[in-house]
Amino acid sequence: MLLPLASGVFTPVAPGDRPASWAVTGRLGGHSRGEFFGANIARHVGDDPDIVARNLEDLAALVQVQGHNLALMDPIHGSSIAQVTRPGSFNGMDSLVSEQFDVGLVAMGADCVPLILYGSRGNKRPVISAIHCGWKGLVAGVVAATITELRMQGASQIQSVVGPSICGSCYSVAPDRRELIRTATPIDVSQAALAVAGGIDVRAGVLSQLALEGITSIVVGGCTFENSKTLFSYRRDGQTGRQGIIIAMHENQGQP
Ligand SMILES: [Zn+2]
């Protein structure tokens, strides 16, 4: 069983809305051992595949979907968006967008920011998204691109949940990386991301981008680097697991 850091439900407001369950995980619970100890949900990091499969099943259960009904990303730190119509693995994608019922969209990270979006469309069922965003994602504009995509698909009101990531104090970088963010993102975003001298706070940048678009966010979890018992951090540990975030929309208005 995975113990989420937080979980909740986007509840219907508009006539076409359907509820969507979400959960944010850390290390707590899960079956992994050693450097992957706890709730590692990544298959690509060297953990036992059978154990990861069990963790993924438990992850799916957090949002009331079957273990085989997950949509997973194999992200490349870009801004490519996959339109998900079936579960599976989506290579080369940093963002998943879907209007399917009972498919869990998953974003993971171990310092990068995992986040989800829920876009109400009035009389039509919502469109949902899961996004992976590190500093390269900020530069590539994956969050802004996904918001644009959701709006193009009719989303009029968007809500967000943003998971844990490394903070600016723990993530010092070479000046050229900061310069790339400064030149590639809106001024509010770069100011938020670069508020700590010499560092990058990707989550602050993501939250600023969301706020610029009028999107309210629930923020879950602290700095990955500082919380070794509860969160995976690639920068701290090198070979380690991944935490994540999941969202699944349900057809029924009542609790699934
Ligand atoms: Zn920190």
Boltz pocket constraint, residues with backbone or C-beta under 6 A from the ligand:
constraints:
  - pocket:
      binder: B
      contacts: [[A, 166], [A, 167], [A, 168], [A, 169], [A, 170], [A, 171], [A, 223], [A, 224], [A, 225], [A, 226]]
      max_distance: 6.0
